């Protein structure tokens, strides 16, 4: 959990930031788009990668759904599934960190906030990490950092391209400096991956903030983002108070960052597989030609 999420919890559910304005999950057949209020049939929404047919709003999806959208059917092989977080600081705010971990694990069926593994996209091998915002806001603790680092090193050793799907509130405050160290650890592994002339692409989804943005989310050879994703480091209000000026309405959106050169391309979720296939094919062909 990031500091951002902790303060939201301190206000007893009164936080109304855009991050928390997703439509509530239910067992009903119908739902309402949180962006345009269009009534949608849930099966149709799921069939369209949870993207609203009316306005194009990208509803949040979990790591399992994301892997199903990216990887060829039956090709995903998970890595390091048994890595589980501990409570090195004995941290407690309104609740003990150990209790928060147990609750998140029970609710998500995950050990921690990222799934890593190897897969294929249209037959092309790919190392894949997918962060899950359901697990303590996708916050980056020691296990998240270790799993991603191991995946990067596996990709480097096996000469594989790498994709990390980012969805995070930042570094996990309950692990203090240990969570911040993951920024440098992952960045170091990515540098060795780059030196091996291998492709790394982060996909920035809603939201990607804090220490994740300040490290591996912005170190890609090609930085991809979903439409209207919130991407940034500090919160909007903090920046406005520091600069003492009003920021643009679309500040920290994927579109704003693309306009200012921080994001290479915005990829609608329904076109992600096709885009990844094209990029992976081009990179593979380039790698072959450069060795001649």
Secondary structure, DSSP 8 states (H G I E B T S, - for coil): --HHHHHHHHTTT----GGG-S----SSSEEE-TTT--EEEHHHHHHTTTB-TTT--B----HHHHHHHHS-TT--EEE-TT-----TT--BSSSBHHHHHHHHHHHHS-SSSEEEEEEEETTEEEEEEEE-TTTGGG-B-HHHHHHHHHHHHHHHHHT--EEEEEEES-B-GGGTHHHHHHHHHHHHHHHHHHHTT--EEEEEEEEE-HHHHTTGGG--SEEEE-TT-BB-SS-HHHHHHHHTS---TTTTBHHHHHHTTS-SEE--GGGHHHHHHHHHHHHHHHHHHHT-
